[in-house]
Amino acid sequence: MTEEAVRRQFDEFIDRMRRYVIEEVQPLNAVGLPSFIGKPTRRATLPVARTEVDSVGRSFERKFRIVADCAADGRVEERVDDYLAADVFYVNYYGPEERREEMADDLRERLHRMTKAVEPMAESDRDGFWEAVVNAYERKEAHDALNGCFDYAETARRYEEGVKLTLTLDVGPLSKTVDYTGEAVRVLEVCEKRLSDEVYAETDEAFDRLKDG
């Protein structure tokens, strides 16, 4: 029962993350349309750009589902390749091979760390998510475990120079391919911080209500 509650709550966290990504992204930062392109054409590019930049949100969704699976069955190493394939920055990394291997090692370590953080919640005998968190952790431990799930932006920034996220737009008679890596990392930093702050406050509220209240 708790495993299902953990999955539901993390799905809700990721739904928030994707919503924040869509709200935060400034497509014209990524697209960089020339000044002679008129406003109607600029507006027409926005849905395409927003959809593409939301690949960051979709990547988070896929990766968290893998973490939940690993927390449930403990088969972490068997899912490393799936986790790497779900990471939009890793898949689009074109820098030196040794740096790509470093990134893979960092992501592997991250999968193990996040799985270890989620396992006590999934294994708790409490039915609700926050009840399981309070049962499994002390307050500071809970903050570290949960907020450690929303600090990927640091990794994305570390390897940004080798990542190439692109989209192609038809701009009137022109076709323009643009790199939106910088905008994707910026959006990720802002949205992770927003979600992390919310989760921190919700964790405190849960401890005040269920344990210390």
C-alpha positions in Angstrom: 0.0 0.0 0.0 2.8 2.5 0.9 4.6 1.8 -2.4 1.5 2.8 -4.2 1.2 6.0 -2.0 4.9 6.8 -2.8 4.3 6.4 -6.5 1.2 8.6 -6.4 3.0 11.3 -4.4 6.0 11.4 -6.7 3.7 11.5 -9.7 2.1 14.6 -8.1 5.6 16.1 -7.6 6.5 15.5 -11.2 3.2 16.9 -12.4 4.0 20.0 -10.6 7.5 20.1 -12.0 6.2 19.8 -15.6 3.7 22.5 -14.9 6.4 24.8 -13.6 8.6 24.1 -16.6 5.8 25.1 -19.0 5.1 28.2 -16.9 8.8 29.2 -16.6 10.2 28.6 -20.1 10.7 31.6 -22.2 10.7 30.1 -25.7 12.1 33.2 -27.4 15.2 32.9 -25.1 15.8 29.6 -26.8 14.6 30.4 -30.3 16.4 33.7 -30.8 14.4 34.8 -33.8 15.9 37.6 -35.9 14.4 41.0 -35.4 12.8 41.1 -38.8 10.4 38.2 -38.0 6.9 39.6 -37.3 4.9 39.1 -34.2 2.4 36.7 -35.7 5.2 34.4 -36.8 6.9 34.7 -33.4 3.6 33.8 -31.6 3.2 30.8 -33.9 6.6 29.4 -32.8 5.7 29.4 -29.1 3.7 26.1 -28.9 6.4 24.2 -30.7 9.2 25.7 -28.6 7.3 25.1 -25.3 6.6 21.4 -26.3 10.3 20.8 -27.1 11.6 22.5 -24.0 9.2 20.4 -21.9 11.4 17.4 -22.8 13.0 18.3 -19.5 9.8 17.6 -17.7 9.1 14.4 -19.6 12.6 13.2 -18.8 12.0 13.8 -15.0 8.8 11.8 -15.2 10.4 8.8 -16.8 13.4 8.8 -14.4 11.3 9.0 -11.3 9.2 6.1 -12.4 12.4 4.1 -12.7 13.5 5.2 -9.2 10.1 4.1 -7.8 10.5 0.7 -9.5 14.0 0.3 -8.0 12.8 1.2 -4.6 10.2 -1.5 -4.8 12.3 -4.3 -6.1 15.9 -3.3 -5.3 17.2 -4.2 -8.8 19.0 -0.9 -9.3 21.9 -2.0 -11.5 19.5 -3.7 -13.9 17.8 -0.4 -14.5 20.9 1.8 -15.0 20.7 1.7 -18.8 17.0 2.6 -18.7 17.8 5.5 -16.4 20.5 6.8 -18.7 18.2 6.4 -21.8 15.6 8.5 -20.0 17.9 11.3 -19.2 17.5 14.0 -21.9 20.9 15.6 -21.1 22.8 12.3 -21.3 21.1 11.2 -24.5 22.0 14.5 -26.1 25.6 14.7 -24.8 28.1 15.0 -27.7 31.2 16.1 -25.8 34.4 14.1 -25.2 33.8 10.4 -24.5 35.6 10.5 -21.1 33.2 13.3 -20.0 30.3 11.3 -21.2 31.5 8.3 -19.1 31.9 10.7 -16.1 28.3 11.8 -16.6 27.1 8.2 -16.8 28.9 7.5 -13.5 27.3 10.5 -11.9 23.8 9.4 -13.1 24.4 5.9 -11.9 25.4 7.2 -8.4 22.3 9.4 -8.5 20.0 6.5 -9.2 21.5 4.5 -6.3 21.2 7.6 -4.0 17.6 8.4 -4.9 16.6 4.7 -4.6 18.1 4.5 -1.2 16.3 7.7 -0.2 12.9 6.4 -1.3 13.2 2.8 -0.1 12.4 3.5 3.6 9.2 5.3 2.6 8.1 2.5 0.3 8.9 -0.2 2.9 7.1 1.6 5.7 3.9 -0.1 7.1 2.1 3.2 7.1 -0.6 3.7 4.4 -0.1 7.4 3.6 2.9 9.0 2.0 3.6 11.6 4.6 2.8 9.2 7.4 5.5 6.9 5.9 8.0 9.7 5.7 7.5 10.7 9.3 7.7 7.0 10.3 10.8 6.3 8.3 12.9 9.5 9.0 13.8 12.1 11.5 13.0 15.6 10.2 16.4 16.5 8.9 16.8 13.1 7.3 13.5 13.6 5.6 14.6 16.9 4.2 17.8 15.5 2.9 16.1 12.4 1.4 13.3 14.3 -0.4 15.1 17.4 -1.4 18.0 15.3 -2.7 15.6 14.0 -5.3 15.2 17.6 -6.8 18.8 18.7 -7.3 19.6 17.5 -10.8 20.2 21.0 -12.1 23.7 20.9 -10.7 24.5 17.9 -12.8 22.9 19.4 -15.9 24.9 22.6 -15.4 28.2 20.6 -14.9 27.9 18.9 -18.3 26.0 21.6 -20.2 29.0 22.4 -22.5 28.7 19.0 -24.2 25.0 18.8 -24.4 23.1 19.9 -27.6 19.3 20.2 -27.3 17.9 21.5 -30.6 14.6 22.1 -32.3 13.7 23.1 -35.8 11.1 25.7 -36.6 9.5 26.7 -39.8 9.6 30.5 -39.7 7.7 31.7 -42.7 9.8 30.7 -45.7 12.7 30.0 -43.5 13.7 26.9 -41.5 15.7 27.6 -38.4 17.4 25.0 -36.1 18.1 26.4 -32.7 20.0 25.2 -29.6 17.9 25.5 -26.4 20.3 23.8 -24.0 21.0 27.0 -22.0 17.3 27.8 -21.7 16.6 24.2 -20.6 19.2 24.3 -17.8 18.0 27.7 -16.7 14.4 26.5 -16.5 15.5 23.4 -14.7 17.3 25.4 -12.0 14.3 27.7 -11.4 11.7 24.9 -11.4 13.7 22.5 -9.2 14.3 25.3 -6.7 10.5 26.1 -6.6 9.5 22.5 -6.1 12.3 21.8 -3.6 11.1 24.8 -1.5 7.6 23.5 -1.6 8.5 20.0 -0.6 10.7 21.3 2.2 7.7 23.3 3.6 5.4 20.3 3.2 7.8 18.1 5.0 7.9 20.5 8.0 4.1 20.6 8.0 3.9 16.8 8.0 6.3 16.5 11.0 4.5 19.3 12.9 1.1 17.7 12.3 2.0 14.0 12.7 5.0 13.8 15.0 5.8 17.0 16.8 2.3 18.4 17.0 
